[in-house]
Every structure is written in structure tokens, then in C-alpha cells.
Amino acid sequence: MSPTVVVLDYGSGNIRSAVRAVERTGATVELTTDLRAAESAAGLVVPGVGAFASVMAGLRDTGAVDVIRARHAASRPVLGICVGLQVLFARGSEHGVTTDGIGLWPGDVRRLHAPVIPHMGWDTVEAPAGSAMFAGIEDERFYFVHSYAAHTPPAGTRTAITTHGEPFVAAVEDGTTWATQFHPEKSGDAGARLLANWVTTLD
């Protein structure tokens, strides 16, 4: 029986590509605002398109913040994508406004210091040793679209790093909570393998 994955629908833009990509792993995927489904699913995907503040507003308005925190505390799998990674940190600062994040990890998300913004396109990722997230991925190139990033690897996690003007957090593997700044659903074979690696961790 295939594991059930909920992709959280809280108004974060077009996330159908994430749904389809997870479906291709063989999982049963539901795009929903239903918090009971998000609580009970084998895996929860937190996508993120847009600004840190608007994503946090959507998560708060739907009551999803507590669900994400509870799943993390109970070691129940969560996958954050793009701004879905950023909001797992303590704070995000955009356009002079600082917004509290979900706070699973300390640290700030801020604008990249780079000659070209946004950071858009394919880039290499320096994967950490022993990572389950990057297992079996030989070409560690993934697709990025962002202007803001976290810069401090959370203690006690396996953190992947990419450099665009300066080093930043490209992915975090914290037990059963995984998150990527890049878009695995847009990253070809490497992204498909990463999603498959995540689905294999689901009960």
C-alpha cells in the first residue's frame, strides 16, 4: 500500500507541479487545507511560493503552524520546499520588515548578497556526508528561484550548502524533517530521486 502524503494548500501560488512530482514516486497525494488530514498523513509537504511574510500569514490563517510544529516534535515526516524551508527558521527579513517564522531552527532568513538577484536556475549543492536526502544522487545540481536565504546551518542537522555570492543553506535534514531551498519538483532526475528518498522514509 502506497503511503499517503498531504501537500498543504494554504494559498501559496501554483503548487500542482509539487503534487505531480510526489505522485510520481508512487505515493498517494492529496492537496488540501484539511488540518486533520495534514496531522494524520504519513508525510506532509509544505510548499512555499512568494514572500516569507505572506507564506507565514497563510500558514497562520489556516492553523497549519501548530500542525507543522507538532509533526516535527513527534518525528513525523515533513518536507519543506523553497519558502517552505525558510519559514522553518526563527525569522525572515524582507523590505525592512521582520516576520517571525515557525521557529524549528534558530537563525534569520535575509536577502542574498550577490551580483545577480534573484538566484535563478541550476546550481550545484554541496551535500553533507551520510545524508539520506541525497543518497544515490550523483549529479547534485538542482533548480533554484529565490532572492532570500538562511545562512546559519541549524546545529545537530545535516545541512547542504550552495554559494551564490555567498554561502547559504540549500537543504536541511533534521531527523524526519527535511527541507530544500531549491525546487526538487523542477530538478529533473536528481529532484525525483530526492523526493523518492523522502517517500521511502514514510510509514
N, C-alpha and C positions, 0 to 999 in steps of 0.2 A: 504493500500500500504506500502511495506516494505521500510525503509529508505535506502538511498544509502551511502555506505562507500567506500572511496578510501584508499587503502593501498599503501603508497608511495614507488615506485620502483626506487631506486637511486643507485643500485649496492651493497646493504647491505646483501650479502650472501643469504642463503636459508630461505625465509620468507613465504613459502607456508603454513606452519603449522599455521601461524597467519591468513592468508586468510581463511583457512578452519574453524578455531575456530570462527572467526567473522561470517562467513556464517551460522554456526550452531545456532546463535542467531536469525536467520530469516532475517537478513539484506541482501541487495543486495550488493555484494562486487566486486570491480574492483581493480586489481593490475596494476598500470600504472605509467608512467613517465609524463603524461599529466597534466601540471600545471593548466590548465583551469578546468579540472575535479577535481583536488585537491582543487581548490578555491570554486567550486560550490557544492561539495558533502555535504550531511548532516553531515557526520563525516569524519575526516582524521586520519588515523593511521600512526604513524612514528615509524617503527621498527628500531632496531639497533643491528647489529652483527659485532663484531670486535673492533677496537681501536677507541677512541674518535676522533683522528685526521683524520682517513680515513673516518669515518662517516661524519664529518663536510665537508671534501673535496667533498664527493659525493653530499651532500645537496647543497653546494655552486655551484658545477659544473652544477647541474640541475636547479638552480634558486629557489630551494624549501625553502630556509631560509626566504625569504620575504613572501612567502605564509603562512608559519607557524606563523610568527610574526603578519601578518595581521589577520589571523583567531583568534589568541589569543586576539588581540586588539579589535576585533569585537565580542568577546564572542561567537565564532563559534567553536563547539566541536573538540578537538584534543586529541588523545591518544598516548602517547609516551611509548615505551616498551624497557627495558634494556638500551642500549646506547642511545636509543631514549628518555629516561628520562635524562640521563647525559648531552646531548648536549643542553638541555633547560636551563642549568646553564651558568654562565658567562665564565668559563674557565675549561679546563681539562689539567692535567699534567701527562704525561706518558713518562718514559725513559728519563727524563731530558728535555723534550720538552713541552712547554705550548702552547696550542691552544685555541683561542677564540671560545666560544660556541655561541649559538643563543642569549643568554642573557635575557631570560624571567625572570629569577631569579638570584640574586647575589650569589656568592659563587663559590668555586673550587671543582672539582672532582679530587681525588687523590687516590693513592694505599691504600688499606686497611692495617692496622697494625694488623695482625692476625697470629697465629702459623701455619695455613694451608691456602695456597693460590693456586688456586682460591677458592673462596667460592662457592661450587658446591653441589647442592642437595636441599632437602626440609628443610625449616626453618620457624619458627613462625614469625608473623608480629604483632606488637602492633598497632592496628588500632585506629585512633582518634575518639573521641566521635562525634556523629552526622554525620558521613561520609556517603554520598550517594554511594561512591565507594564500601564500604564494607557492605552495607545494606544486611541483610539476610544471611550473611556468618558466620557460627558458628565455623567452623574449619579454623582458619586463618593461614594455612600453605600453602606456595607457593614454587615454584621451582626457584632456583637462579643458575646462572652461571656467575660469574664476579670476577675480581680482584681489580676493582676500584669502587669508590662510592662517592656520595656527602655526606657531613656531617653536613651541616647547613640547618635546615628547613627554607624554604622561609617564610618571615613574611606575615601574612594575609591569609595563606593557612592551610588546614588540611593535616598534614604530618604523615605518618605511619613510624615507626622505627623498625629496626631489629638490633640485635647485633651479630657480628661475629668478635671476637677480640676486637671490639669497636663498639659503636652505629653508624648506618648510615641511610640515607634516603632510605626507602624501597618503598615509594609511596608518591605522591603529588596530592592533589585535590585542584585546583585553579580555582574556578568557573567552566567553561566548559572545561578547560584544565586539563586533568588527565594524570598521568604518573606513571609507575611502574618500579622499578629496576628488579623485578622478571619477569618471563615469564608466564603470565596468560594462554597463549595457551598451556602450558605444565603442568599446575597446577590442572588438574582434575576438580572435581565439583566446588571447590572454584574459580578457574580461570574462569570457564564457567559462574558462577554466576556474577563475576565481569564484564566480557565482556557484559553480558546481562544487567547489571545495567547501563553500559555506553550507550548501544544502546537505552535504554528507554529514555535517555536524548535528543535524536536526533529528529529534527523536521521532 
